[in-house]
Amino acid sequence: MPGKLLKSERGSIIVLTALVMMVVCGLAGLAVDGGLLYITKAKFQNAVDAAALAGSQSLYEDSTLAINTAEAYIEKNGFNKDTINVYVSETNKSLQIEGEVQVNYTFMRIFGFNQGIVKASATAISGPITSIDSGLRPLAIYDTNLEYGKNYVLKEGAQGGATGNYGYIRLGAAGAPQVGENLKYGYDGTIKVGDKIKTQPGNISSIHIREGLEYLINNCTHGCTYNNYQEGCSRIITVPVFEGTPPNGAKYVTVRGFAVFILDPVVFTPPYGHSQISGRFIQYTTSGSIDSGQTDFGLRGVKLTK
């Protein structure tokens, strides 16, 4: 009798141990494979977000380029481009990505679960920039019908300035030192569509102006042209767009938008800065607040909407 009882207890312990081991393996599976799902989900979502933002930056050029760019960014972030589908809106103003990846389980295979599915999606929109937080140059363009690739005079030369304004605007303090500083580094402040900016009359001649322009031109080491330029090049500048013609004297003008130009080489006339400043109008994407209802002057921003 005692022997039978002992055998029965041993059998119960074996069964109980097996059950406990199954529970332990299940918990380990949940911890390890669940953690793997969570990490993969986070990485995949980040990759999809980055791909949507990158692709949307090319929407103004071509929808096919936008799709190719998004797919390239997915692969750059460690996922195959076949894991996503990219859709571009008919208006070329938004790009949507939907994707899924399979995650191979480790412990959960014991219970017959071999794989899990992780899904991610993102939508990015492209729209005209409505504010510049820093970097605006103290030049003006009085033309709301700009043509890409066309050359525009941003500041008149010695024989221009019929209204007393040659193209400079006042960003911060008045005078040549501030204008030169803003030419060189850009205005360190926020300017929004609808803001009123005062013109800076006179064809300012100063070493500050010349140094600012030389800095912009000479720091371009890429041989940039209108058709082939390096993003972030010093010759690529952003200026405010105004309507109408330059006013007489120092007057306030209303910002209608922002445009980007790649500067032409400057031929300096004595003594320092009586030079014409011109550039070609280009399309460009940067960071900043956007509004799809704003007039598009070629400077666009992108943001995720979901």
Secondary structure, DSSP 4 states (H G I P E B T S, - for coil): -HHHHHHHHHHHHHHHHHHHHHHHHHHHHHHHHHHHHHHHHHHHHHHHHHHHHHHHTTTTT-HHHHHHHHHHHHHHTT--GGGEEEEE-TTSSEEEEEEEEEEE-SGGGGGT--EEEEEEEEEEEEEEB-EESS-B-SB-B--SS--TT-EEEEE--TT--TTS--SBB-SSS-SHHHHHHHHHH-BSS-EETT-EEEB--S----HHHHHHHHHHHHT--S---SSS--TT-TTEEEEEE-SSSPPSSS-EEE--EEEEEEEPPP---TTTT---EEEEEE-EEESS-B-TTS---SEEEEEE--
